[in-house]
Amino acid sequence: MTVTSQAGENRAPAATTPARRALVWTTTAFLVVAPAAASAGLRATALLAAALCLLACWKTEVAPRWRAAPRAVAFTYLAWVALAIASVAWSVQPEYTLGELRAQALYGTLAFAIFFLAASDAGRWRLWTAALAAGTIAVFALQHVQSILPFPISRHPMDGGGGPMSTHLVLLAPVLLALAWPRPWGWNRRAVALAPALALLLAAAWDSGNRIVWGAFAVQLVVVLALWRHMPAMDPLRARIARGVVAMAGVALAAAFAGSIVERNERLYDPALPVTTHLERDLRPRIWATAVGEIRKAPWLGHGFGREILAPVFVPLTPNAQHPEIR
C-alpha cells in the first residue's frame, strides 16, 4: 500500500510510533476545539504538544517535508512577519505591538509550520477535515442549545460572536470541496454530498449576523471556478454535479446577501424618519473618515502592528454605553 504525498511522489508510510500517534491526536484535538471561543488555552496546549511530537520524530516527519516547502509562500509569509516585527521601532504603542506579535505572528507561524510539516499522510488530511467540520457543527449546535437553556453552558458565547465565527466559516468553506475529491486526499463522496454541507455552512453564516462574510464567500467561489481544472480529477458526471452544486451555492450567496441587507434595514431603520436622520445615525462614515485621517498620518509604515493599535482614537466614536466599544 502506498500513499501519494503533496510533492506527487508515491512512498510507503513510515512505521507508526508513539510520537507519530501523539502528533495525529494533538493536531486533531486542536482542530476540534478551534471554533470554540473559550478554547485558547486548549489550542495553545495542543500546538505546543504537537511541536514536541514533531521534534521527537524529526527524521520521519520534519526533514522530508521541509524540503518540499513552497519557497514563494514561505518567503512571502516570513517577509510579513519581518515587517510586523520591525514595526516595533515605530509603533505608537510598542508594548501592545509586542503582545500582538506573540498572539498573532508567533501563534500563526507555529500553527502554519506544524500543520504543513505534519501533513505527510492523506489519512491525516481526511481526519483533520472531519475534525474541523465536527468541531464547527458542535459549536454551532451548542450556541443554539445555550440560547434555550435556563443556565449558561459557558460564560462567553460559544462561537465568540459574529466576527470570529464568520472568519472561521470562511476558512472552513474550501475544505468542504474535499468531500467530492477522489482519494487519497478526498473523501470520494458523491458530489451531491456537497449540497447539505454547503447549506449548513450558509445557515451558520446567516446565524453569525455578519454581512461581509457573503462577500468573502463570493471571492472564494470565483477562485474555485478559476482553479477548477487544477483540482483533483473527477469523472465527468461527478464534475458536472459538483459544478451545479457550486453554482447553486452562488445563487444562495446572492440571495443571502440581499436578505441580510433587507433584514438589517427592517431592524434598524424607521421609515417614518427622513433619510438624513438615518445617515446621521450611521456610524460607518464617521469610522471611515477617522480611519482615512489616521492612514494619511502614516501612509507608508503605519502606526505599528496590531489591529487595535489606534483604539484610543476610535473609542470616542462609540455612541453610548450600551453600544460595543468601537476600537
C-alpha positions in Angstrom: 0.0 0.0 0.0 1.3 3.4 -0.9 0.3 7.0 -0.2 0.6 9.9 -2.5 2.5 12.8 -1.0 1.8 16.5 -1.8 5.0 16.5 -3.8 3.4 14.0 -6.1 5.6 11.0 -5.1 4.5 7.6 -4.0 6.1 6.3 -0.9 5.4 3.8 1.8 4.2 5.3 5.1 6.8 5.3 7.9 6.3 3.0 10.8 3.8 4.2 13.4 5.5 5.3 16.7 4.0 6.8 19.9 5.3 10.2 18.9 3.6 10.0 15.5 0.3 8.8 17.0 0.5 11.7 19.6 1.1 14.1 16.7 -2.0 13.0 15.0 -4.2 13.3 18.1 -2.8 16.6 19.2 -3.3 18.2 15.8 -6.8 16.7 15.5 -7.7 17.9 19.0 -6.6 21.4 18.0 -9.0 21.5 15.0 -11.9 20.1 17.1 -11.7 22.9 19.7 -10.6 25.6 17.3 -14.1 27.0 16.6 -14.9 27.4 20.3 -14.2 31.0 21.5 -13.1 29.9 25.0 -10.6 27.3 23.9 -7.5 29.5 23.7 -5.7 27.5 26.4 -6.6 24.2 24.9 -5.4 25.3 21.4 -2.1 26.6 22.7 -1.6 23.4 24.7 -2.4 21.2 21.6 0.0 23.2 19.4 2.9 23.0 21.9 2.3 19.3 22.3 2.3 18.8 18.6 5.5 20.8 18.2 7.2 18.5 20.8 5.9 15.4 18.9 7.4 16.8 15.6 10.7 17.3 17.3 10.6 13.7 18.6 10.2 12.3 15.0 12.3 14.8 13.2 13.8 12.4 10.6 10.5 10.9 9.6 8.2 14.0 9.7 10.2 17.2 9.5 13.2 16.6 7.3 11.2 15.2 4.2 8.5 17.9 4.4 11.0 20.7 5.0 12.5 20.2 1.6 9.0 20.2 0.0 8.1 23.6 1.4 6.8 26.1 -1.3 9.5 28.7 -1.3 7.3 31.6 -2.6 4.7 31.1 0.1 7.4 30.7 2.8 9.3 33.8 1.8 6.2 35.9 1.5 4.9 34.9 4.9 8.3 35.5 6.5 8.5 38.9 4.9 5.2 39.8 6.5 6.4 38.5 9.9 9.7 40.6 9.5 7.7 43.7 8.7 5.4 43.1 11.7 8.5 42.7 14.0 10.2 45.8 12.5 7.1 47.9 13.3 8.0 47.8 17.0 10.6 50.5 16.1 7.9 53.0 15.0 4.8 51.7 16.9 2.8 54.2 18.8 2.3 51.5 21.5 5.4 49.2 21.5 4.1 47.1 24.4 0.8 46.5 22.6 2.6 45.6 19.4 4.9 43.1 21.2 1.8 41.5 22.7 0.1 41.2 19.3 3.3 39.7 17.8 3.1 36.9 20.4 -0.6 36.3 19.9 -0.7 36.6 16.1 2.7 36.2 14.4 4.2 33.6 16.7 1.0 31.6 17.2 0.2 31.8 13.5 3.7 30.7 12.4 3.7 27.8 14.9 0.3 26.6 13.6 1.3 27.0 9.9 4.6 25.2 10.4 3.1 22.3 12.4 0.3 21.5 10.0 2.4 21.8 6.9 5.1 19.5 8.4 2.6 17.0 9.7 0.6 16.8 6.5 2.6 13.9 5.1 -0.2 11.4 5.1 -3.5 11.5 3.2 -5.3 9.8 6.1 -4.3 12.6 8.4 -5.8 15.2 6.0 -9.1 13.4 5.9 -9.1 13.1 9.7 -8.4 16.8 10.0 -11.2 17.8 7.7 -13.6 15.6 9.6 -12.3 17.1 12.9 -12.7 20.7 11.7 -16.2 20.1 10.4 -17.2 18.2 13.6 -15.9 21.0 15.9 -17.8 23.6 13.8 -21.0 21.7 13.9 -20.7 21.1 17.7 -20.1 24.8 18.4 -23.0 25.9 16.1 -25.3 23.4 17.9 -24.2 24.3 21.4 -24.6 28.0 20.7 -28.3 27.4 19.9 -28.7 25.0 22.9 -27.3 27.6 25.2 -29.9 30.1 24.0 -32.8 27.9 25.2 -31.3 26.5 28.4 -32.2 28.2 31.7 -28.5 28.1 32.7 -25.3 29.1 30.7 -23.1 26.4 29.3 -20.3 28.9 29.0 -19.6 32.4 30.4 -18.9 33.5 26.8 -20.7 33.0 23.5 -19.7 29.6 22.3 -18.8 30.9 18.8 -17.2 34.2 20.0 -19.7 36.3 18.2 -20.3 37.1 14.5 -16.8 38.2 13.6 -14.7 35.2 14.9 -17.3 32.7 13.7 -17.7 34.1 10.3 -13.9 34.2 9.8 -13.8 30.5 10.9 -16.5 29.6 8.4 -14.6 31.3 5.5 -11.6 29.2 6.4 -13.7 26.1 6.5 -15.5 26.6 3.2 -12.7 25.4 0.8 -12.1 22.3 2.9 -15.7 21.1 2.1 -14.7 20.5 -1.5 -12.6 17.6 -0.3 -15.9 15.7 0.2 -16.1 15.2 -3.6 -12.4 14.8 -4.3 -11.1 11.3 -5.2 -8.8 9.5 -2.8 -6.2 9.7 -1.4 -6.7 13.4 -0.4 -10.5 13.5 -0.8 -13.4 11.6 0.7 -14.6 10.4 -2.7 -18.3 11.0 -1.7 -21.0 11.6 -4.3 -20.9 15.2 -5.5 -24.5 15.8 -4.1 -23.0 15.4 -0.6 -21.7 19.0 -1.1 -25.2 20.3 -1.0 -26.1 19.7 2.7 -22.6 20.6 3.7 -22.8 24.0 1.9 -26.4 24.5 3.2 -25.2 24.1 6.8 -22.3 26.4 6.1 -24.6 29.1 4.8 -27.0 28.6 7.7 -24.2 29.1 10.2 -23.0 32.2 8.3 -26.5 33.7 8.4 -26.7 33.0 12.1 -23.5 34.9 12.6 -25.2 38.1 11.5 -22.0 39.2 9.7 -22.7 40.7 6.2 -19.1 40.9 4.9 -18.9 37.1 5.1 -21.1 36.9 1.9 -18.5 38.9 0.0 -15.7 36.6 1.3 -17.7 33.6 0.2 -18.2 35.2 -3.3 -14.5 35.7 -3.7 -13.8 32.1 -2.8 -16.4 31.0 -5.3 -14.7 32.9 -8.1 -11.3 31.4 -7.1 -12.9 27.9 -7.1 -14.2 28.4 -10.6 -11.0 29.8 -11.8 -8.9 26.9 -10.5 -11.4 24.1 -11.2 -9.1 22.5 -13.8 -6.2 22.3 -11.3 -8.2 20.5 -8.7 -8.1 16.7 -8.3 -9.6 15.0 -11.3 -13.2 13.8 -11.0 -15.2 11.7 -13.5 -17.3 13.9 -15.9 -20.7 13.1 -14.3 -19.4 13.9 -10.8 -17.7 17.1 -12.0 -20.9 18.3 -13.7 -22.9 17.7 -10.5 -20.3 19.4 -8.4 -20.2 22.4 -10.7 -24.0 22.5 -10.4 -23.9 22.5 -6.6 -21.3 25.3 -6.6 -23.5 27.3 -9.0 -26.5 26.8 -6.7 -24.3 28.0 -3.8 -23.5 31.1 -5.8 -27.2 31.8 -6.2 -27.8 31.2 -2.5 -24.9 33.6 -1.6 -26.5 36.4 -3.7 -29.9 35.7 -2.0 -28.4 35.6 1.5 -26.5 38.9 0.9 -29.7 40.6 -0.3 -31.6 39.1 2.6 -29.1 40.3 5.1 -29.4 43.9 3.9 -33.2 43.8 4.0 -33.2 42.2 7.5 -30.8 44.9 8.8 -32.8 47.7 7.3 -36.0 46.4 8.8 -34.3 46.1 12.2 -32.5 49.4 12.3 -34.4 51.9 10.1 -37.6 53.7 10.9 -39.5 54.5 7.7 -41.1 57.5 9.5 -37.8 59.2 9.8 -36.1 61.1 6.9 -33.1 59.6 5.2 -30.8 62.3 6.5 -31.6 61.2 10.1 -30.6 57.6 9.3 -27.3 58.8 7.7 -26.5 60.8 10.8 -27.1 57.7 12.9 -24.9 55.5 10.7 -21.5 55.2 12.4 -19.7 53.8 9.4 -19.0 57.1 7.6 -17.5 58.5 10.8 -15.4 55.4 11.4 -14.2 55.5 7.8 -13.4 59.2 7.9 -11.4 58.7 11.1 -9.5 55.8 9.6 -8.6 57.7 6.4 -7.3 60.6 8.6 -5.1 58.2 10.5 -3.9 56.5 7.4 -2.8 59.9 5.9 -0.7 60.5 9.0 1.4 57.4 8.3 0.6 56.2 4.8 3.7 54.0 4.3 4.8 52.5 7.6 1.6 52.7 9.6 1.3 53.1 13.3 2.5 49.7 14.4 1.4 46.1 14.3 -1.9 45.2 16.0 -5.5 45.6 14.8 -6.4 47.9 17.7 -3.2 49.9 17.8 -5.2 53.1 17.5 -8.1 52.1 19.7 -7.9 55.4 21.8 -8.7 57.3 18.6 -11.8 55.3 17.8 -13.3 54.8 21.2 -14.8 58.3 21.4 -16.9 57.4 18.3 -18.9 54.9 20.5 -22.4 56.3 20.6 -23.5 55.1 24.1 -22.6 52.9 27.0 -24.8 50.1 25.7 -23.1 50.0 22.3 -20.0 47.8 21.9 -16.9 49.9 22.2 -15.5 50.9 18.8 -11.9 50.1 18.7 
